[in-house]
Structures are given as structure tokens and as C-alpha cells.
Amino acid sequence: MQRVSCAAVEAEGRRVSAIGAGLVVLLGVGAEDGPEEADALAERTARLRIFDDDGGKLNRSALDVDGEVLVVSQFTLYGEVWRGLRPSFIRAAARERGEELYARYIATLRAQGLRVVTGEYGARMGVSLINDGPVTILMDSERAF
């Protein structure tokens, strides 16, 4: 995820969605992921303190700053490149399972009270953003649970 000043996503030459200040989440769903991981990551995303307080310290969450969230599916995060020169995506979830958990993650973020917009699942997209900080955080369900 990246803390941003603004971001937008396009698919097939048209703007799909855009946000102001908040987070861009590039979400990869692994073959081993389940509903528990989707819920836990969404709850952590909403409460993760990566926005500045009045003293300039990272003490505020997206909820605290009324930040928006743009969630973009990105199965290529599971690309393994240690053998050969073409990435293998064997660790990524199958399309249907990935889409189900992507939707669950988004629903859980919305249930936390965040304004969430999305890209188009499975589409070729262009994502533009202005990284604020820059602040980029990697959350991995394999390490967290």
C-alpha cells in the first residue's frame, strides 16, 4: 500500500475511479489465502498508523484522517522470478477465488467506515498516483498470521 495525495485508475482508455488523499492498495491474493486473511488485512489497513499527526509522526490511520482508499487487484505480486526469466504465478489464487477474496477485503474496508473505490478486477489497468512521503508499506498475510 502507498500513502498518496491523489490517485486514479483507468481501464480500456476510460477513468474507472479516483481518490484524493488516502491509500492505494495493490492487492494480491495468494492460493493459500482465505476469508480470515482478507478480513484481518482489511482491518489492519484501516487502522494502520501511517499518516502524520500534528507533530509529524506517523500516528494517524486512514480512519483518523478520513482518507480514501483505492484498491487495485494485482495478482502479479505473486510472480516468482527465481527460475528462468518468465515469472511464475503458481502461488497466486485462481481467478474466482481471488475475486471472491478481493471483494471480501473491499467489503471489510467499507464496513470499517472507509470510502473505497476500485479498479476492474482482472482488467489491464493504468494506475497513476502521487506517493505522499513517499510512504510505501508491504503487508504480507504469510508473515502476519
C-alpha positions as CSV (number, residue, x, y, z in Angstrom):
1,M,0.0,0.0,0.0
2,Q,1.1,3.6,-0.6
3,R,0.1,6.7,1.1
4,V,-1.0,9.1,-1.6
5,S,-2.0,12.7,-2.2
6,C,-4.2,11.5,-5.1
7,A,-4.6,8.5,-7.4
8,A,-6.6,7.3,-10.3
9,V,-7.1,4.1,-12.3
10,E,-8.0,3.7,-16.0
11,A,-9.1,0.6,-17.9
12,E,-9.7,0.5,-21.7
13,G,-8.9,4.2,-22.0
14,R,-11.5,5.4,-19.5
15,R,-11.2,6.6,-16.0
16,V,-12.6,3.9,-13.7
17,S,-12.1,5.7,-10.3
18,A,-10.1,8.3,-8.5
19,I,-9.4,9.4,-4.9
20,G,-7.9,12.3,-3.1
21,A,-5.6,11.9,-0.1
22,G,-5.5,8.3,1.3
23,L,-4.2,4.9,0.3
24,V,-3.6,3.0,-2.9
25,V,-3.7,-0.8,-2.1
26,L,-2.3,-3.1,-4.7
27,L,-3.9,-6.3,-3.6
28,G,-2.5,-9.7,-4.5
29,V,-4.4,-12.8,-3.3
30,G,-2.4,-16.0,-2.7
31,A,-3.6,-19.5,-3.3
32,E,-3.4,-20.2,0.5
33,D,-5.3,-17.1,1.5
34,G,-8.8,-17.3,2.9
35,P,-11.6,-15.1,4.4
36,E,-9.7,-14.7,7.7
37,E,-6.7,-13.2,5.9
38,A,-8.9,-10.9,3.8
39,D,-10.7,-9.6,6.9
40,A,-7.5,-9.2,9.1
41,L,-5.6,-7.4,6.3
42,A,-8.6,-5.0,5.7
43,E,-8.9,-4.3,9.4
44,R,-5.2,-3.6,9.7
45,T,-5.2,-1.5,6.5
46,A,-8.0,0.7,8.0
47,R,-6.2,1.1,11.4
48,L,-2.5,1.2,10.3
49,R,-1.0,4.5,11.5
50,I,0.9,5.8,8.5
51,F,-0.5,9.4,8.4
52,D,1.2,12.3,10.1
53,D,-0.1,13.7,13.4
54,D,0.4,17.4,14.3
55,G,3.9,16.7,15.3
56,G,4.9,15.0,12.0
57,K,4.9,11.4,13.5
58,L,3.1,8.5,11.9
59,N,0.3,8.3,14.4
60,R,-2.9,8.5,12.4
61,S,-4.8,5.9,10.4
62,A,-6.8,6.3,7.2
63,L,-9.9,6.3,9.5
64,D,-8.4,9.1,11.6
65,V,-7.7,11.4,8.6
66,D,-10.9,10.5,6.7
67,G,-8.7,9.1,3.9
68,E,-10.0,7.4,0.8
69,V,-8.8,4.0,-0.4
70,L,-8.3,2.8,-4.0
71,V,-8.0,-1.0,-4.2
72,V,-6.5,-2.5,-7.3
73,S,-6.2,-6.2,-7.9
74,Q,-2.6,-7.2,-8.7
75,F,-2.0,-11.0,-9.0
76,T,1.5,-10.2,-10.4
77,L,2.6,-9.5,-6.8
78,Y,2.8,-13.3,-6.5
79,G,5.1,-13.6,-9.5
80,E,8.2,-15.7,-8.7
81,V,11.3,-15.0,-10.8
82,W,13.9,-17.2,-9.3
83,R,13.8,-19.8,-12.0
84,G,14.1,-18.8,-15.7
85,L,13.2,-15.3,-17.0
86,R,9.5,-15.5,-17.1
87,P,7.5,-15.0,-13.9
88,S,5.6,-17.9,-12.5
89,F,2.2,-17.1,-10.9
90,I,1.6,-20.6,-9.4
91,R,1.3,-19.1,-5.9
92,A,-1.5,-16.7,-6.9
93,A,-5.1,-17.6,-6.2
94,A,-7.2,-18.9,-9.0
95,R,-9.3,-16.1,-10.6
96,E,-12.6,-17.0,-9.0
97,R,-11.1,-17.4,-5.5
98,G,-9.0,-14.2,-6.0
99,E,-12.0,-12.2,-7.0
100,E,-14.1,-13.5,-4.1
101,L,-11.4,-12.5,-1.5
102,Y,-10.7,-9.2,-3.3
103,A,-14.5,-8.4,-2.9
104,R,-14.4,-9.5,0.8
105,Y,-11.4,-7.3,1.5
106,I,-13.2,-4.3,0.0
107,A,-16.4,-5.0,1.9
108,T,-14.5,-5.3,5.2
109,L,-12.8,-1.9,4.5
110,R,-16.1,-0.3,3.8
111,A,-17.5,-1.9,7.0
112,Q,-14.8,-0.1,8.9
113,G,-16.2,3.2,7.6
114,L,-13.8,4.0,4.8
115,R,-14.7,5.3,1.3
116,V,-13.4,2.7,-1.0
117,V,-13.2,2.7,-4.8
118,T,-11.7,0.1,-7.0
119,G,-10.2,-0.8,-10.3
120,E,-11.7,-3.5,-12.5
121,Y,-10.8,-7.0,-11.4
122,G,-8.8,-8.8,-14.0
123,A,-8.6,-5.9,-16.4
124,R,-5.4,-4.3,-17.8
125,M,-5.3,-1.0,-15.9
126,G,-3.2,2.1,-15.7
127,V,-2.7,3.4,-12.2
128,S,-1.5,6.9,-11.6
129,L,-0.7,8.3,-8.2
130,I,1.3,10.8,-6.2
131,N,3.0,9.0,-3.4
132,D,2.9,11.2,-0.3
133,G,6.1,11.0,1.7
134,P,6.9,8.7,0.0
135,V,5.3,6.1,2.3
136,T,5.0,2.5,1.0
137,I,4.2,-0.4,3.3
138,L,4.2,-4.1,2.5
139,M,1.8,-6.3,4.4
140,D,2.0,-10.0,3.8
141,S,-0.6,-12.4,5.2
142,E,2.0,-15.2,5.2
143,R,4.1,-13.3,7.8
144,A,1.3,-11.8,9.8
145,F,-0.9,-14.8,10.7
